[in-house]
Amino acid sequence: MRSPRAIVRVGGVPLDGWIAWEAAESTFFDADTFEVSFAISKLPAAYDLNWFAAQTEMFVEILAGFPANPAKPAASELTSLIYGRVDSLELDLAARVLTLPGRDLTAVFIDTKLTTQYSNRTASQIVQAIAAGHGIATSITTTRAIVGSPALSQVGTYTLRTTVHMTTSNSEWDLISWLARESGFIAYMQGQTLYFGPDPSATTTPYLITYTPAPEDGGAASSNTCGLTFLRSLTVAKGISVTAQSASFLGPTITRSYPRAVRSIKPGRASPFGPTQQYLFTMPAGKNAQQVEAFAEAKYREIVSHAMKVHGELPGDVVLAKTTPVRVQGTGTAWDQLYYPRAITRRMSMDEGFTMDFDAQNSTPDLDQAASSASAS
């Protein structure tokens, strides 16, 4: 029998009185969010409405799991789902409920505008310096190349400049995210630690979603989910082509496409709307051929990653994470494949218990194969 339990900490102190919470994981480059609701009548005397109203800054941590003794859950037996700063206090006097919405520590970087230009440093050094400015712990994979070095520009990794110039409208998180993309990394908060490094999804055991169709002789279909829906983009499924271009300071505009050869519709399957969807992107001037080609391929992969999508609703657990691929099997269709989470939302309340839902997406194997074959030809 499932006996999930949770602990909500405010300022590091476990508080009784919560009646519902929600913790939502987003993509690697966005802030995760949370919302906790307390029954005013259940708040401890030392943390009443007057205490909350007097605070100028609060941090919340939500822990959940399945302790050995549900009557006395220990924090050491639970998993920290999110740690973040409260954005506002919402008081409903009629319902006698206090709600605390907020974001994880990604918000620290999102809310801070850039005031420093970083010259002649590596990407990892820049990220380390930004995190240190807020006293945030890091898990950073060391990079060796100087951001903007000509050597890297030749392989399309960084732009040809010795200083990272960004406008005052850019946040620190804009810079961290840009450095992650240029390095082929991901960046996100792991609790109270900033992670900057390779995507661990490739080496993580997939989260299995199973479906068994109803037997032909009668009966019901079965799944380890409460609900499962799929989407397939037909615009992407028939093939796309991405073209990128950059004006040259010394010669003609550099133009590159990916795939190099456009995928065509097979004979007898002509489409009145054309064989592929064409996408055109204009890059800043001065990019070299390798950079333009790398950009076109990256945009192609970004677009086709939306070809297949799945939404699942299931009992809550603490296993699925944004770094965990989701494998669907049993439908007997093209939807049986690997997906990558884009949103995971967990909820716990006195009425509905512990539940969660997720959205995940991926390309399709035939699109990947077609692009590889076309570009190799």
C-alpha positions, 0 to 999 in steps of 0.5 A: 500500500502506498504511503507517501509523505512530505515535509515542507521547510520554510527557512530551513525549518519544517512547518506543519499546516501545509494542505497542498503543494505543487513542484514543477520541473521545466526545461533545462534553461528555465526556472522550476516553480513551486506553490505551497498552501498552508491552512492558517489555523494549522500554522505553528504559533511561532510562524503565524500570519504576523511572522509571514507578513514581516518577512522580506525574503523566504526560501522553501524546500519541498521533500517527498517520498515513501518513508519506512514509518509513515507516521514519523517521516524522516527528512533523510528518507525523502527526496528534495524535489525543489529548493527556491525563493518565495516570490509572493504571499497570497492570503485568502481570508475567506478560505483561511489559506496562505499560499507561497508561490516561488521559483528555484534558485535559477530565479537568482540569475534570471532576476540579476541583470548583467553588469560585468563583461567577461574578457579572456575567460573560459565558459566554466570560469565565467559560470563559476564567477557568476555563481560565486557572486551569489554564494551558490554551490556549483557542479561545473565541468571544466572547459579549456577554450577561451570564449571567443578564441579564433580556434573555436570559431573555426569549428563553430563553437564560439563567436569570434570575439575576445569579450562576451558583450551582452546588453543591460537587458540580458540577465545572468541566466541568459549568459549562462544558458548561452554559454551552455548551448555554445559548449554543448552543455546544459545548465540547471539547478540541482537543489541548491547547486548549479549544474553546468556540464554534459546532458546526463540523459544519454547515460540515465536508465529510462523511465518505463511507461507500459501499455497493454491493449485490451485482449481480443476476447474482451477485457480492458487495456492496462497501463502503469499510468492513469492517463496517456495521450500522444501527438505527432506533428505531420508538418515535421513528420514529412520532413523539414529543411533548415537554411541559415545565412550570415552576411560576410564582411569581405565577400558574399553571404554565407548560406548553409542548409541542413540536411544538405539534400532535401528529403522528398516525398515518395512517388505516388505520395505527392503532397499539394503543400510541398515535400518539406517545410522550409525554415530560414534563419538569418544570423549576425554578420561575420559568421564563418561557414562552419558556424553557419552550418552548425547553427542550421543543424542545431536548429534542425534538431531543435525543430524535429525534437517536437515531432513526437510528444507524449503526456502522461498522468500517474501516481506520484514518485520521486524517480522521474526527473528532467534528466531521465528519458521516458521510454514508451512501449506496448502501443504497437505504433510509432509512439513506442520510442524514447522521449525526453521530458520537458515538464514534470509536475508533482502534486500532493494534497490531503484530498487527492494524495500524491500525483504527477504528470509529465510532458515529453518529446523527441524526434522520430528515428526515420527523421534522424536517419533521413537527415544523416543520409542526406547530409552524408550524400 
